[in-house]
Amino acid sequence: MLQSAAMPAPVLQIFERPGIIELTWGHPDLALLPVEAMRRAGLAALDRYGPEAMQYGHPAGPGPLLEWLAERIGRQEGRAPALDEIMTTGGISLGLDQLLTCLTAAGDSVLVESPTYHLAVRIMRDHRLNLVPVPADTDGLRVDLLAQTLDRLQAAGTPARALYLVPTFNNPTGRSLAADRRRALVDLAAAHDLVIIEDDVYRELAYDGPAPASLWSIAKPGTVARLGSFSKSLGPGLRLGWLTAGRELVERLINGGLLDSGGGINHYTALVVAELCACGDYDTNLDHLRRSYRERRDVLVSTLRECLPPAYRVNAPGGGFFVWVDLPADVNARALLSAAEAEGVSFIPGASFHLDAAGQSALRLAFSLYPLAQLAEAARRLGAAAHEFSAAQPTGAVQH
């Protein structure tokens, strides 16, 4: 569709409707993005590398960034990837797409944690996969149900090729997979030759203590392909992330047609980020983000608990961008959404994060985009909408 001459071409993905606080968007507040640090790093990268910064990059990514990442991962997780076990990606989404291209073919069965990141599901559907949900509870993925599902698919002659999940500060729930389940999961996957695709995008945004051990760090080599990203710790517009996996899988990705044709993903950006990390600005920025997002989480959670009806259960996440709210069984989130938007606040209904009919009585709120005062106001508006909605329903009615 052609853009009207009177309307400027859009620059950003996000759109906000007048009068509505959009708690749908898991986007960072522009005020939190490290523009000055990136400016300094950009000049430093050009000073150091000159025109090489604008040339086709090494397929695995530039050595200085990979070495910095490997050292940091080793220090934080107790296991450092060898340089043939790590590579840069264009962020989580492109990394996931690359993995699916390498590991699957149309019609293959891929297991998906439920609830899960709904836009990752869109990427998987682009590959025309048979997506099979595996339920999660408050302790994360149900590994016992995963085992049953693996046996069922094997017996049907459609063995699962991979499992996708966000085990640490899950999107949408904010919950993390329990430690005993992490060990059981990687052992089960190794026994079934199942590749776990670990979306680890929120690891750096832990607010109440260190993040749980990554699945990659505790698994037998080759069992887990872990995706990390600078999108939450620096800025999503960088389109830069990384992957840690078995050396055979990394070699297949590096030698694939995409990187053979285009060289390393975002070579210039990767060199800029390498300079930013090397000078200490990455950790300074990360400390600032953790403080800021922790405050936003706390304000949203506390105000929701004050303003929502008592039967609404607000789950405070240990990290990440999202608050998950479990509604009473007789309240449908899609029906509540209309009342909420009439009050001037929006959210994503929980059913959007499921492949089946689950999640009707839950919703997701993002606290990353707005400052404290707007988050508190959003919670008050949602509370008013919830009380009005409940008062308008006949006693015992269930909304569909």
Secondary structure as UniProt FT lines:
FT   TURN            5..6
FT   TURN            18..19
FT   STRAND          21..22
FT   TURN            23..24
FT   HELIX           30..32
FT   HELIX           35..49
FT   HELIX           50..54
FT   TURN            59..60
FT   HELIX           63..77
FT   TURN            83..84
FT   STRAND          86..89
FT   HELIX           92..103
FT   TURN            106..107
FT   STRAND          109..114
FT   HELIX           118..126
FT   TURN            127..128
FT   STRAND          130..137
FT   TURN            138..139
FT   STRAND          140..141
FT   HELIX           143..155
FT   TURN            156..157
FT   STRAND          160..165
FT   TURN            171..173
FT   HELIX           179..191
FT   TURN            192..193
FT   STRAND          195..199
FT   TURN            201..204
FT   HELIX           215..218
FT   TURN            221..222
FT   STRAND          224..229
FT   TURN            231..234
FT   HELIX           236..238
FT   STRAND          241..244
FT   HELIX           247..254
FT   HELIX           257..262
FT   TURN            265..266
FT   HELIX           267..278
FT   TURN            279..280
FT   HELIX           281..307
FT   TURN            310..311
FT   STRAND          313..315
FT   STRAND          322..326
FT   TURN            329..330
FT   HELIX           333..343
FT   STRAND          345..346
FT   STRAND          348..349
FT   HELIX           350..353
FT   TURN            360..361
FT   STRAND          362..366
FT   HELIX           372..392
FT   TURN            395..396
//
